[in-house]
């Protein structure tokens, strides 16, 4: 509870949002961050539900993080603030009149007459638009990590390092509303920035950020994690701590490394620590362009009749010309997929393993 004094405003943070029931996660609804305030002389309590990355909100509010969508290759995040303006190539967006109170997904006209869409943020959109403090994981790798670690609502996950928070937001969305993410970041400023972003995005009750060296000090928890993810320069040095963090009844681990030498040392450490089902994957995304292709329709039936008619001489130049004309009488259009000439290459190797029960 916080009393601001002169204004007579009392703010009560909803403590229930921090409670997690790991036994019955399927029946527990997502609890948004709620605050209540009571202005002096007003006996009515007013509730304000802040924006959250783990549930959808209909209306844009002051303090929200929104995505300004100019096109599939052009979008950026903006912090909605009363009185602020955002410059785009189509002109100015005034937050007070153009954003606050409007529905997410609205088409907003800018000062120069052009228009943009205002989208509710999701982990996928955040991955495409977040400020890069480090190299990040993209949705192609994130999707296979989420599946192979067997994550679901209610799962407890340990992660190191936090970095720019790309994977962290996806993990939080997956384990919500009753799960939790314990993420460790070695760099103090990155850890503080991650805490700030999680608070602004309404998911701070689902994540604990720790600033320490995971290779020396571990994750700060023992025997509670369903899965562990490592994205650090020397993951083999943290395998022992990862095993300690996983539940006694077992769990899954994933390590992301860009170099095969890192993979080799990590696999050896996993084997020495008793992990089983060790395997390494590399995910390469191949994108196809869909385009319309036109092909000529040969009139094979009519050509066959002409060829079989009495007195037809196929060697005659005039007959050869008529055959070509018959083959070019019409065209047909259809859709075809063509791979891009340039494709995204190697990002990193994903090594998965299972904690043995023996």
PyMOL commands that set and color helices and strands:
alter all, ss='L'
color gray80, all
select helices_A, chain A and resi 15-18+25-27+95-99+123-129+139-148+166-175+188-200+204-206+214-217+235-245+260-272+300-308+317-327
alter helices_A, ss='H'
color red, helices_A
select strands_A, chain A and resi 2-3+10-13+34-38+46-49+65-71+74-79+85-88+91-94+107-109+115-120+156-160+180-185+207-211+227-230+252-257+275-281+288-297+330-339+349-355
alter strands_A, ss='S'
color yellow, strands_A
deselect
rebuild
show_as cartoon
